[in-house]
């Protein structure tokens, strides 16, 4: 069975293999100058990031040299999920469009087993592809992660086990849309919209709260050092812990300047403190596991929906 | 085991655009080769779709080999179905297509399928096959199941006469090998006439006529005579259709005894004429509520 399914979808499987091959090549080639610079700048002597004198200059030299390369990985991280959508949505929709569902569904295998077998083969292929991409991105980002940490979305979304989880979820959402809409293009459109909503919704609404965030406080307006953490909130509060509005902050600074006193000292004297709320870097794998778990559950729900629908779909 | 191959009672199917099949009651006898005739949109494909569980009945019931095809996928292991336009996976080769059928069916006679599929090379991609070859590949997939019931939906529609004849030859060989009951849906009566021993005529979603071809032809006659007010004619059970042309009157009648009345010239009727006469609904005497007086003819 698996062999026939693989033959049927060989184009998609070749495509996934090609994506991995291309990604591996691009990662290797583009990573060489970054790694060379990383060692040349003697960045490792400033790690973990410290306030040792001169280190901030070394770090900013390195970051400005590769300011374009870093964000590029963010876009590349979309590839596995997009590829999965392009595989998932036509999986059943194209059968409807070509009428081949009338062939497949009139063999003695049940529709559910038929869909499950197809899904299983493609899920494995998708997960492997995305896992490879995630691992490549992780290796590529090593120098950046050493400086910036892996908790901010720019790193978190493209590394580790969430990448295959996103892709498998996109595949399942695509399949569900294909079963429900029975046309490839509408199914792709709807699946893309649904997946983007899920993905952003989880990132913005759920991820900051997987574990209770940590806080660091400093007197005055100097920011406490949190170079490698995922900063969720950064605010000034009064001595009683009440948040200070930005306009009040501005007024205080203007006031200090007029009085020709140091604004920093003035605010510290007022009892103001700067509080940074963040998720610490060492929670990376915990967060990865939670987020991957969420998307695997979403994938299973979508798949269950598709299996339920396919049984009841008249044709 | 003598499950009726196909039995429908009060079967109806409504799509969004309206009723495709209404109050359809029919029985397909075992080992018959049945022609499912009717114009386009008569409900032939719908009936076959219901028989293979692709569609769910809106009302009534259909039993295929004693099972409900919508609920019981197991039924399909003994039903061969050649869908309209013979859909196949274009990217697969012939051999891979046969492999697909093998892995998706618990009973699969690969030898029979390849034996029937003469002169189609197995390493060729389906996309490059001719319409005739594709139709025969589709048929071999259906026959490889060694089906008790074989359903074909407009199998000749895309075939030239030669390919049609080859297809028919293969069908007959396959039926001989599997002893299956066959239902062929077609709107071309000539295609059905060559092979079928039974006819089911669908029109506007309803069964208009069903029975053994010889019996139907034996009991229907064309009567031609001078125009006259109609009285009873001995031997005539029903007048199916009457047509006036000038001073001449032509009646298509269903008989229950030989018509010996010398004022009528009695002719046999061809199958296509017979089906055509039953297709046109406005000329039909509706058996349940006959128009009083005019169309009641009892011998």
Contacts between the chains, C-beta under 8 A, distances in Angstrom:
chain1	res1	chain2	res2	distance
A	1	B	103	4.6
A	1	B	104	7.7
A	3	B	99	7.6
A	4	B	92	7.9
A	4	B	96	6.6
A	4	B	99	5.5
A	4	B	100	4.9
A	4	B	103	5.5
A	7	B	91	7.9
A	7	B	92	6.1
A	7	B	96	5.2
A	8	B	89	5.9
A	8	B	91	6.8
A	8	B	92	6.5
A	8	B	100	7.7
A	10	B	91	7.4
A	11	B	91	7.2
A	98	B	87	6.1
A	98	B	90	7.6
A	99	B	83	6.7
A	99	B	84	7.9
A	99	B	85	6.4
A	99	B	87	3.8
A	100	B	87	4.6
A	100	B	88	6.9
A	100	B	89	5.9
A	102	B	54	6.2
A	102	B	81	7.7
A	102	B	83	4.1
A	102	B	87	5.8
A	103	B	83	6.4
A	103	B	87	5.2
A	103	B	88	6.5
A	103	B	89	7.7
A	103	B	138	7.7
A	103	B	141	7.5
A	104	B	104	7.1
A	105	B	53	7.6
A	105	B	54	6.1
A	106	B	52	4.7
A	106	B	53	7.4
A	106	B	54	6.8
A	106	B	76	5.8
A	106	B	79	7.4
A	106	B	81	4.4
A	106	B	83	7.3
A	107	B	76	6.6
A	107	B	101	6.6
A	107	B	104	3.8
A	107	B	105	5.2
A	107	B	145	8.0
A	108	B	73	6.8
A	108	B	74	6.9
A	108	B	76	4.8
A	108	B	77	3.5
A	108	B	104	7.0
A	108	B	105	4.9
A	108	B	106	5.5
A	108	B	107	7.4
A	108	B	145	7.4
A	109	B	73	7.7
A	109	B	103	8.0
A	109	B	104	4.3
A	109	B	105	7.2
A	110	B	73	4.4
A	111	B	73	7.3
A	114	B	104	7.1
A	312	B	56	7.9
A	314	B	54	7.0
A	314	B	55	4.9
A	314	B	56	5.5
A	315	B	49	7.3
A	315	B	54	4.8
A	315	B	55	7.0
